[in-house]
Amino acid sequence: MANGDQSFYELGTSTLPALTDAHYNALWFKYKAIQSLSHALNDANSYKQDTLVAGAFLLIFLDLLESGSDKWNIHLEGVKKLITQIQPSMESQTGTEQGLGDTVEGIPWASDITQLHTHSTQDTTMLSMMAESYKAGALIYGRRVLDALTGNMTPLSDLVRELITIIEAMRCDEALFKCILWPMFVAGLESRQQDQRDFVIGCLEKFWFETKCINVVNAANILKRFWRMEDTQQTLSSQWIFNIGQLGRDWLLI
């Protein structure tokens, strides 16, 4: 992988690594993928195929590996348009109107995924913990939105500790640990103690080691920048939902 030789603590600096064969190969295959997708979209016989939706999702994932900023939303908008184009043909087959979720489930490869229900007890436990991490992250985010609207500053230290405990427990599951970047990021935004911040950065470093996803490095750099701003400007903790939006780029931290 082109990112394999990069360091977690050096990426994001002004010094760029020299291009290698891996970089050239990655760029070539990405170019071919985008070119093929573009040609297929202009083909009246193939632009509604579910493989195009899958291809667009893969390009979004590739952007996460490369940076996770800005360009992903172009592919996401394309996916939304493809799904809305697929939806009328599916409605004509069923005779009923479908929502966006039903449309996605109706795509053959998505239907196959939703039918996979066989899990061991340990798998089920870890999946439940992953769900709990997103639940805690959503509760924190939602509370901060309400605080911004009401002018309050709700103490969330217990909920943050709970989220950090869940993240710590998931470190042993390499597969699912790579699925909780957003809860990690929310935990980092709410971390006031240095040991909590060090823990989050350590988790992001582990995430990078296992995925080589530059999006993770960007998440760490955003958090460090936010912590410096918070420590020097004494901003209200509830204001991070606005401050993050002022960083000048669109980030997809998933």
C-alpha positions, 0 to 999 in steps of 0.5 A: 500500500502506498501509505505503508511507509509513512509515520503516524506522527509525520503525516500532515506536516509540510514535508511530503514523501517522495513518490514511489512506484506504489503511489504511481500505481495507486494513482493509475488504478484510481484514474482507471476506476474513475474513467470506467465509472464515468463511461458507465454513467454515460451508457444508457444500458449500464448506468442503473446497475448496482455495481456502479453504486458499489464502485462509487462507495469504493471511491469514497472509501479510497478517499478515506485512505487518502485524506477523508477531506472534500472530495468524498462528498462528490462521490456521495452526491453521485451515489445519491443520484444513482440511487434515486435513478434506481428507485423508480425502476424498482417501484415499477417492479413492486408497484409500491413507493419505496424509501431510500433505505428500502432502495438500498436494501433492494440492491442485490449486493446490499440485500445479501449483506443484510441477510448475514445473521450468523454470529458467535456470542463473542461477535454479538457482544462486540457488535453490541459494544460498537453500537453502544459506542455510537449511541454514546457518541450520538448522545454527546453530540445531541446534548452539545447541540441542545446546549448550543441552542439553550445556552447551557453547558451540561456536564458530560464527564460520566458519559465521556468516561463511559465512551472511553471505557467502551473504546478501550474494551474494543481495542482487542477486536481488530475488525470492529475497532476500525469501525469506530473512528467517529466515536473516538473523535467525539470522545477526543472533542470532549476530553478535558484531561490529558490522560484522556487525550493521550488515550484517544491519540493512542487509539488513533495511532493503533487505528493508523497502524492497522489501516494506514488510513490517512483520514485517521491522521487528519482526525488526530491533527484536528483534535490536537488543533482543537485542544490547543484552541480550547486551552488558549482561548477558553472556549465553551465545551459546547461550542465544538460543534461550531468550531469544528465546522470552521476548519475550512474543509469537509471531513468524513470521519467514519 
